[in-house]
Amino acid sequence: MLTLFIYLKSFVIYFDFSKNPFFTNKSLFKKFFYDDNKDIVKVEASIIAWSSDKINPTKIALKRKKKTPEWNGMKHQAFLIFLSVVI
């Protein structure tokens, strides 16, 4: 489930998850702060309790195989990186 709260100078997105093999958190948040020009100036996020370093996208290295970059990791890695990155 996804919940969005909008405030005067920020907004927060809450993500609720069923049990999964990637992390143990039941919910995560991402909070975006913006200035008068509506430019994002700061981002805060939950600390993710990863189930294993082997599936943590912030620790998975980019590997090359036959001169083609391939990720050795999860199918939905981009979303998990989005949850992890803060400014």
Secondary structure, DSSP 8 states (H G I E B T S, - for coil): -EEEEE-SSEEEEEEE--S-SSB--SEEEEEEEE-TT--EEEEEE----BS-GGG-TTT--EEEETTEEEE-S-TTHHHHHHHH---
